[in-house]
Amino acid sequence: MLVASARLSTQATLPETLWAGHNLAIHLQDSHVNDNSPMKPHDYPRRVLLAVTGLSPQVVTETLYALAVQATNPFVPTEVRIITTRQGAEHARLNLLSRQIGWFHRLRADYHLPEIAFGPESIRVIPTVAGEAMDDIRSPEDNTRAADFITEQVRDLTADADSALHVSIAGGRKTMGYYLGYALSLLGREQDRLSHVLVSAPYENNRDFYYPTPYECAVHVTQGGKDVAYDCRNATIDLADIPFVRLRMGQPRRLSEGHVTFSAAVAAATRATLPPRLVLAPADGGVWADDELIPLKPTEMAVLLWFASRVCNGTPEVSWGDPDVVREFLRDLGRMLGTASGAYERAEKALAACKGDPDAIGRYFEPHLSRIKGAFREALTETAAQRYLIQQEGERNARRYRLPLSLGQIERRGGE
């Protein structure tokens, strides 16, 4: 019997837009690039297989077989999770987990796989706007809900530093696979992988085929108007490892560690590719960078505003040895907070005690510069924050400080 092995180029598995348009310091990796890493995916204590499924839950057992049975370096999941629709969940429960059929349990028994956490609670159904189980992805609202739900599931799994995630996009609607692949691109880490399972003819798309069994097992195919039986032992399964761009470092911490929507994650990744833009609105108590609010206390905001003002005035560099530096800063601080404010009085007193000593003045500003740096790094990624951090140049006795932005990258709202 001749069995044709299906092949698919991994370059065309997902839409090209998944890979294009990101001018970041990112890594395009496949299964071989990470060979020098201290831990391989199969070494992690928590190993999760995540798949989208529709009415063909076979992709779960087919992928599990490829990963855990036939791989040279087996990736045996400690748990399996499925994202699907209401009807897809019923198909998965009955065909994979039921006592009568239970192809997932059969696979584990046939190949002596260890305990793998996978039960009805592992089947996550996409909710509608009303919070009900979604029947199918039909409307724009359904698409949005599916994208956000899938992204949140990936965020939850990638938040665990002790986990390695293997994502399969072989099942479900094409939009589900696209969203799952893109979510992994936005949030995936070095140890995470993306794949598509390929099954040889005539077993692919056969509703009775779940994996190559180690014993004789027949499936029936209609060919030329006749019912033809094929032995599952002769099936071939290939796992196409799909390289993907990792954009996690281009995401603000609040998105990679907290609740995230698909549109917000995409917007953040896109924004990080654009030129920096600093918006200062002291009257409203706000500073924004890359459209993210930067939480600063009044004195830190005044320091940043002072450095930004020097950029706008064409004198961006600041030296603590400049005799006018204290007077200039206090002038701007007074304009912003008022000379009767407690913050202004404390700053005036502290700087007066420096008596013009550059080292003492530097020691006064250092904690404020450090807190500004921390606020930007908390709100943005390290790469994005670096574009806004006040830089220092030169030797100690001739050290100068500047905000690394141009006039066109700074916007002042309200006030002088």
Residue pairs with C-beta under 8 A, 6 or more apart in sequence:
1 230
1 234
3 200
3 201
3 234
3 235
3 236
4 200
4 201
5 200
5 236
5 238
6 198
6 199
6 200
6 201
6 204
6 238
7 198
7 238
8 196
8 198
8 240
10 196
10 240
10 241
10 242
10 243
13 169
13 196
13 240
13 242
14 169
14 177
14 178
14 181
14 182
14 242
14 244
15 178
18 178
18 181
18 182
18 185
18 244
18 245
19 28
19 244
19 245
21 270
21 273
22 245
22 247
22 250
22 269
22 273
23 273
24 247
24 249
24 250
24 269
24 272
24 273
24 383
25 249
25 383
26 245
26 246
26 247
26 249
26 250
27 33
27 190
27 245
27 246
28 243
28 244
28 245
29 190
29 243
29 244
29 246
30 241
30 243
31 193
31 241
34 40
34 190
34 191
37 190
37 191
39 191
40 73
40 191
41 47
41 75
41 164
41 166
41 191
41 192
41 193
42 73
42 74
42 75
42 76
42 164
43 164
44 162
44 163
44 164
44 191
45 78
45 162
45 163
46 78
46 79
46 160
46 162
46 163
46 164
47 75
47 76
47 77
47 78
47 79
47 163
47 164
47 166
48 77
48 78
48 79
48 80
48 81
48 157
48 163
48 164
48 165
48 166
49 60
49 63
49 64
49 67
49 77
49 79
49 80
49 81
49 166
49 168
50 80
50 81
50 82
50 83
50 153
50 154
50 157
50 165
50 166
50 167
50 168
50 180
51 59
51 60
51 63
51 80
51 81
51 82
51 83
51 167
51 168
51 169
51 170
51 171
52 82
52 83
52 84
52 150
52 168
52 169
52 171
52 172
52 173
52 176
52 177
52 180
53 59
53 60
53 82
53 83
53 84
53 88
53 91
53 92
53 171
53 172
54 84
54 85
54 88
54 91
54 171
54 172
54 173
54 176
55 87
55 88
55 91
56 91
56 171
56 205
56 207
57 82
57 88
57 91
57 92
57 95
57 96
57 171
58 95
58 103
58 171
58 207
58 209
58 210
58 211
59 168
59 170
59 171
59 197
60 80
60 82
60 92
60 96
60 104
60 168
60 171
61 96
61 103
61 104
61 107
61 210
61 211
62 170
62 197
62 199
62 210
62 211
62 237
63 166
63 168
63 170
63 195
63 197
63 239
64 77
64 80
64 104
64 107
64 211
65 107
65 111
65 211
65 212
65 237
66 195
66 197
66 237
66 238
66 239
67 74
67 75
67 76
67 77
67 166
67 239
68 74
68 75
68 76
68 77
68 111
68 113
69 111
69 113
69 211
70 237
71 239
75 164
75 166
75 193
76 113
76 114
76 116
77 116
77 166
78 116
78 117
79 116
79 117
79 118
79 122
80 104
80 116
80 117
80 118
80 122
81 118
81 122
81 123
81 124
81 153
81 157
82 88
82 89
82 92
82 122
82 123
82 124
83 124
83 126
83 149
83 150
83 153
83 172
83 176
83 180
84 92
84 123
84 124
84 125
84 126
84 172
85 125
85 126
85 133
85 134
85 135
85 136
85 137
86 125
86 133
86 134
86 135
87 135
87 136
88 125
88 172
89 123
89 125
89 133
92 123
93 120
93 123
94 101
95 101
95 103
95 210
96 102
96 103
96 104
96 118
97 104
97 105
97 118
97 119
97 120
103 210
103 211
104 118
106 210
107 113
107 210
107 211
108 116
110 213
110 214
110 215
111 214
124 149
124 153
125 133
125 134
126 133
126 134
126 137
126 145
126 146
126 149
126 150
127 133
127 134
127 145
127 149
128 134
128 142
128 145
129 141
129 145
134 142
134 145
134 146
136 142
136 173
137 143
137 146
137 173
137 175
137 176
143 175
144 262
144 263
146 175
146 176
146 179
147 179
147 183
147 261
147 262
147 263
148 261
148 262
148 263
150 176
150 179
150 180
150 183
150 262
151 179
151 183
151 186
151 187
151 260
151 261
151 262
151 265
152 259
152 260
152 261
153 183
154 165
154 167
154 180
154 183
154 184
154 186
154 187
154 188
155 183
155 187
155 255
155 256
155 259
155 260
157 163
157 165
158 165
158 187
158 188
158 189
158 192
158 248
158 256
159 256
159 257
164 191
164 192
164 193
165 184
165 188
165 189
165 191
165 192
165 193
166 192
166 193
166 194
166 195
167 180
167 181
167 184
167 188
167 192
167 193
167 194
167 195
168 195
168 196
168 197
169 176
169 177
169 178
169 180
169 181
169 194
169 195
169 196
169 242
170 177
170 195
170 196
170 197
171 177
179 262
181 194
181 242
181 244
182 262
182 266
183 262
183 265
184 192
184 194
184 244
185 244
185 245
185 246
185 247
186 247
186 248
186 251
186 265
186 266
186 269
187 248
187 251
187 256
187 260
187 265
188 194
188 244
188 246
188 248
189 246
189 248
190 246
193 241
194 241
194 242
194 243
194 244
195 239
195 240
195 241
195 242
196 239
196 240
196 242
197 237
197 238
197 239
197 240
198 204
198 237
198 238
198 239
198 240
199 205
199 209
199 235
199 236
199 237
200 235
200 236
200 237
202 221
202 223
202 228
202 230
203 209
203 219
203 230
203 232
203 235
206 219
206 221
208 219
208 220
209 219
209 232
209 235
211 232
211 235
211 237
212 232
212 233
212 234
212 235
212 236
212 237
213 232
213 233
214 233
215 233
216 231
216 233
217 231
217 232
217 233
218 229
218 230
218 231
218 232
219 229
219 230
219 232
220 227
220 228
220 229
220 230
221 227
221 228
221 229
221 230
222 228
247 269
248 256
249 381
249 382
249 383
250 268
250 269
250 272
250 273
250 381
250 383
250 384
251 265
251 268
251 269
251 381
252 268
252 292
252 379
252 380
252 381
252 384
253 378
253 379
253 381
254 379
255 264
255 265
255 268
268 290
271 290
271 291
272 290
272 381
272 383
272 384
274 290
275 409
276 289
276 290
276 384
276 387
276 388
276 405
276 409
277 289
277 290
277 291
277 409
277 411
278 287
278 288
278 289
278 308
278 388
278 405
278 409
278 410
278 411
279 286
279 287
279 288
279 289
279 411
279 413
280 287
280 301
280 304
280 305
280 308
280 410
280 411
280 412
280 413
281 287
281 288
281 412
281 413
281 414
282 301
282 302
282 305
282 336
282 414
282 415
283 413
283 414
283 415
284 413
284 414
285 298
285 301
286 293
287 293
287 294
287 296
287 301
287 304
288 294
289 376
289 379
289 380
289 384
289 385
289 388
290 380
290 384
292 379
292 380
293 379
294 375
294 376
294 379
295 375
295 378
295 379
296 304
296 371
296 372
296 375
297 371
298 336
298 337
298 341
298 343
299 333
299 343
299 347
299 368
300 368
300 371
300 372
300 375
301 336
302 329
302 332
302 333
302 336
302 337
302 343
303 329
303 365
303 368
303 369
303 372
304 372
304 390
304 403
305 332
305 336
306 328
306 329
306 332
306 333
307 316
307 318
307 390
307 401
307 402
307 403
308 403
308 405
308 410
308 412
309 332
310 316
310 317
310 318
310 402
310 403
311 402
311 403
311 405
311 406
311 407
311 410
312 407
312 410
312 412
316 402
316 403
317 400
317 401
317 402
318 325
318 400
318 401
318 402
319 325
319 358
319 398
319 399
319 400
319 401
320 358
320 359
320 361
320 362
320 365
320 399
321 358
323 356
325 361
326 351
326 354
326 356
326 361
329 347
329 351
330 344
330 347
330 348
330 351
333 343
333 344
333 347
334 344
335 415
335 416
336 415
337 343
337 344
338 344
350 364
351 361
351 364
353 360
354 360
354 361
354 364
362 399
369 390
369 401
372 389
372 390
373 385
373 389
373 390
376 385
376 388
376 389
377 385
379 385
380 388
387 404
387 405
388 403
388 404
388 405
389 404
390 401
390 402
390 403
390 404
391 401
391 402
391 403
391 404
392 399
392 400
392 401
393 399
393 400
393 401
393 402
394 400
